[in-house]
Amino acid sequence: MLQKLFVAAISMLSFTLSIAQTASINNNTADSTATVAAGEKKEASLSITGSVDAYYKLDFAKSKVNSLTSFTQTHNAFSLGMASVKFEHEGDKVGAVADLGFGPRAKDFSYTDNGITQAIKQLYVSYSPADWLKFVAGTWGTHVGYELLDPQLNRNYSMSYMFTNGPFSHTGLKAEVSRGKHGAMLGIANATDFRIPMDGQINKKFLLAQYSYSPTENIKIYLNYVGGQNPDTSKVNQFDGVITAKISDKFNIGYNGTINSTRFWDGTKNIESQSWWGSALYLNYDPQPWLGLSLRGEYFGDKNHLKIMASPDGSNIFATTLSANLKSGGFTFIPEFRLDNSNKEIFIDKDGVTKKAAANFLIAAIYSF
């Protein structure tokens, strides 16, 4: 059924935007004629980019069990992040991306894989029959959320609770269309984060969708969706929204809100849905080209005890993270302070006593090229 819906939706989007494209061409005959007359094909190009990162983290309670988000679950240790290299080849209509990562960060990201496939962050082929239409087949990073896997693309080094609880990636087929200020994506994929379905698993397909709108050059809005049946037969629907706004050359803000609703299987049927949700505000200020300051405030609600395992009866967390970005060329040095507060005693202090708050400090070094 999802396959049929996907094909029908793509056909409708393609037809609608084809009409819009035709109308635009009719209104710009001179420019279009000049473009066609030129008859130039885009030359194939290969780009290679990448990054390396490492960090040191100190938990004020001298414990690593207080770390409940991705990639920085250590204490009093110098730790590796990830060595990453991305090959991107783009031709006139067809392109390919091989995005590889090695290290603890990449391993945690590809947690459903084993062996060499854990190094695959993204691996896909794309085809663009028109400048407003693109098809992608393979594995790619999720469209859901504000934060990204690659550390140089984030302002904070530690990750949010929303990022940690996914999704991380999708493997399947998607179509992307764009027209002026509007954009849309529809896709069909394996269960979230599964590149290769495991033997004996239910292999139901997930539906992916995104709508984007840019009312001005400085404001972007994204509405995202992921839904389907997990290998454990639970049914999930996740709705997500992201807004970014550039206020000035030195100040910009971002917002991410998400809600995940899951209906678990009780042996005979899917029971009433349970949910977790999150909301985060990102304030970014760059007083100098070499200096950036970022404040992230996130509220994560898990009253149904779906994600925060340290609280048997559910909990809510408010996490505040302040990071500085000191830059020189491709190098970024990040000192960061983080404070997590919960309505339940899910953290521990240095004496092993449970408490409602935890704090830590880290320094991270990132080089990208």
Rosetta blueprint (number, residue, H / E / L):
1 M L
2 L H
3 Q H
4 K H
5 L H
6 F H
7 V H
8 A H
9 A H
10 I H
11 S H
12 M H
13 L H
14 S H
15 F H
16 T H
17 L H
18 S H
19 I H
20 A H
21 Q H
22 T H
23 A H
24 S H
25 I H
26 N H
27 N H
28 N L
29 T H
30 A H
31 D H
32 S H
33 T H
34 A H
35 T H
36 V H
37 A H
38 A H
39 G L
40 E L
41 K L
42 K L
43 E L
44 A L
45 S E
46 L E
47 S E
48 I E
49 T E
50 G E
51 S E
52 V E
53 D E
54 A E
55 Y E
56 Y E
57 K E
58 L E
59 D E
60 F L
61 A L
62 K L
63 S L
64 K L
65 V L
66 N L
67 S L
68 L L
69 T L
70 S L
71 F L
72 T L
73 Q L
74 T L
75 H L
76 N L
77 A E
78 F E
79 S E
80 L E
81 G E
82 M E
83 A E
84 S E
85 V E
86 K E
87 F E
88 E E
89 H E
90 E E
91 G L
92 D L
93 K L
94 V E
95 G E
96 A E
97 V E
98 A E
99 D E
100 L E
101 G E
102 F E
103 G L
104 P H
105 R H
106 A H
107 K H
108 D H
109 F H
110 S L
111 Y L
112 T L
113 D L
114 N L
115 G H
116 I H
117 T H
118 Q H
119 A H
120 I E
121 K E
122 Q E
123 L E
124 Y E
125 V E
126 S E
127 Y E
128 S E
129 P E
130 A E
131 D L
132 W L
133 L E
134 K E
135 F E
136 V E
137 A E
138 G E
139 T E
140 W E
141 G E
142 T L
143 H L
144 V L
145 G L
146 Y L
147 E L
148 L L
149 L L
150 D L
151 P H
152 Q H
153 L H
154 N L
155 R L
156 N L
157 Y L
158 S L
159 M L
160 S L
161 Y H
162 M H
163 F H
164 T H
165 N L
166 G L
167 P L
168 F L
169 S E
170 H E
171 T E
172 G E
173 L E
174 K E
175 A E
176 E E
177 V E
178 S E
179 R E
180 G L
181 K L
182 H E
183 G E
184 A E
185 M E
186 L E
187 G E
188 I E
189 A E
190 N L
191 A L
192 T L
193 D L
194 F L
195 R L
196 I L
197 P L
198 M L
199 D L
200 G L
201 Q L
202 I L
203 N L
204 K L
205 K L
206 F E
207 L E
208 L E
209 A E
210 Q E
211 Y E
212 S E
213 Y E
214 S E
215 P E
216 T E
217 E L
218 N L
219 I E
220 K E
221 I E
222 Y E
223 L E
224 N E
225 Y E
226 V E
227 G E
228 G E
229 Q E
230 N L
231 P L
232 D L
233 T L
234 S L
235 K E
236 V E
237 N E
238 Q E
239 F E
240 D E
241 G E
242 V E
243 I E
244 T E
245 A E
246 K E
247 I L
248 S L
249 D L
250 K L
251 F E
252 N E
253 I E
254 G E
255 Y E
256 N E
257 G E
258 T E
259 I E
260 N E
261 S E
262 T E
263 R E
264 F L
265 W E
266 D L
267 G L
268 T L
269 K L
270 N E
271 I L
272 E L
273 S L
274 Q E
275 S E
276 W E
277 W E
278 G E
279 S E
280 A E
281 L E
282 Y E
283 L E
284 N E
285 Y E
286 D E
287 P E
288 Q E
289 P L
290 W L
291 L E
292 G E
293 L E
294 S E
295 L E
296 R E
297 G E
298 E E
299 Y E
300 F E
301 G E
302 D E
303 K L
304 N L
305 H L
306 L L
307 K L
308 I L
309 M L
310 A L
311 S L
312 P L
313 D L
314 G L
315 S E
316 N E
317 I E
318 F E
319 A E
320 T E
321 T E
322 L E
323 S E
324 A E
325 N E
326 L E
327 K E
328 S E
329 G L
330 G L
331 F E
332 T E
333 F E
334 I E
335 P E
336 E E
337 F E
338 R E
339 L E
340 D E
341 N E
342 S E
343 N L
344 K L
345 E L
346 I L
347 F E
348 I E
349 D L
350 K L
351 D L
352 G L
353 V L
354 T E
355 K E
356 K L
357 A E
358 A E
359 A E
360 N E
361 F E
362 L E
363 I E
364 A E
365 A E
366 I E
367 Y E
368 S E
369 F L
